[in-house]
Amino acid sequence: MKTFHPIAVFFTVLALSVSSAMAKVPEAELAQLDTTLTPMGSERAGNEAGTIPAWTGGLTTAPAGYTDRGFLVDPFPDDQPLFVITAENVDQYKDNLSPGQVALFKKYPDTYKMKVYQTRRTAALPKDIYADVRENGLTAELVNDGNGAVNFKDAQAFPVPQNAYEVLWNHLTRYRGGTAKRTYVQVPVQANGAFVPVRITDTFAWPDFLQGGRDPVKDRNVLLYFTYAISSPPQLTGTVLLVHETVDQVKAPRRAWLYNAGQRRVRRAPQVAYDGPGQGSDGTRTADDFDMFNGAPDRYNWKLVGKKEMYIPYNSYRLESPKLTYKEIHTKGHMNQDYPRYELHRVWEIEATLKKGQRHIYAKRVFYLDEDTWQIAVKDEYDGQLQLWRVGEAHEIQYYNVNVPWYTAETLMDLNDGRYLTLGLTNEERGPFEFGLKMKRRDFDTGALRRLGKR
């Protein structure tokens, strides 16, 4: 049975649609961030059953054995599963699973399982980001029928969300370290289990964290800057994508350029949006599947369903371990489910339905966002006949060395053809994600494409 946050119930009735601009949150309501809500806007208390604990500050200290710039050490090495969900007992737990998750047990009855562990609310952000989040609550507003947001700093925009659009914008604007560099693999796995990893290095920078800070002219309507460079396999090496992600993409669509080392040309890439094919994914994801969802929300009508308790991937430190190989992780049909960790957490549920006259390969999408991090944890995506098609899960960990919650891996599983994709794994790479890098605006101009694309 779904359990609804009282705020969600109230505003589901009053604010399922969004006008040109929504009112800011009153200071009296924001005061909850000091009492009943966490600084991120989640419920501070645990649940009545005691299966979800209270938030007490998150995980902000590195455990013994962690070395600076090394792979993260599992802070809970002695935890054992409380129980394991399988195809035989899934009906017992289906109220706390998405329809897509249940469908995975039905499709892979002999191999798919979820190891459920003690819930640990590890999410934490730097103190100055908490202050920014609170300020955003006083100033941030939606514009253009929810398709844009204004007057927020580079952190979660709406700590006390009033509708589905604000919940979604919390995912889009969440804090991810200011600047970040990741070298990882994207792995399209065929139905027979065969795969060739695609090695990628990407960089993110939010304008406030560039050297020199935000430029009021050059960074107007810019959410973040992003590069995405493929270094293997050989046939894809030298493919580089540059994105200037705009906040309001109806007002000004995202600016994207693609460099192909074979052609030695930079060209505009308008297809890198919506349901355009994801680079290097062998057709297993769309452009807006990246980061579970990115880009403009304007092709869908959005509805806030409410909040519920759900088993989601969480604290999957074992999945990040350099002791694992990509071959061990990738099995036929889905990842090796011995390695992911699942926990019971409260999530926001929002539903996107394709607008009449708009085009997208997904006619309906349902997203489940972890209340503490505002990250999409699970998603169900439906085809034009409103049949379940793809199921996505994001395996979240707390980067306790920098107080950043993010994904160690995303996976997107096709219920029709048996293929799936993983994205973000670093097990066989030289190191994990890097944060707090000094980046300049010139690192994200079209000249940077050629520099990154040299074979």
Secondary structure, DSSP 8 states (H G I E B T S, - for coil): -----HHHHHHHHH-SS--SB-----HHHHGGGGTTB-TTSSB-S--TTSSS----S---S--TT--TTS----S-TT---SEEE-TTTHHHHGGGS-HHHHHHHHHSTTT--EEE----------HHHHHHHHHHHHH-EEETTTTEEES--SS-S-SS--SHHHHHHHHHH----SEEEEEEEEEEE-TTS-B--EEEEEEEE-GGGSTT---TTTTTTEEEEEEEEEEESGGGTT-EEEEEEES-TTTS--EEEEEETTTTEEEE-TTSSTTSB-TTSTTSSBGGGTTSS-S--TTEEEEEEEEEEEEEEB--GGGG-TTS-HHHHB-SSSB-TTS--EEEEEEEEEEEEE-TT---S-SEEEEEEETTT--EEEEEEE-TTS-EEEEEEEEEEEETTTTEEEEEEEEEEETTT--EEEEEE-TTSS---EES----GGGGSHHHHHHHT--
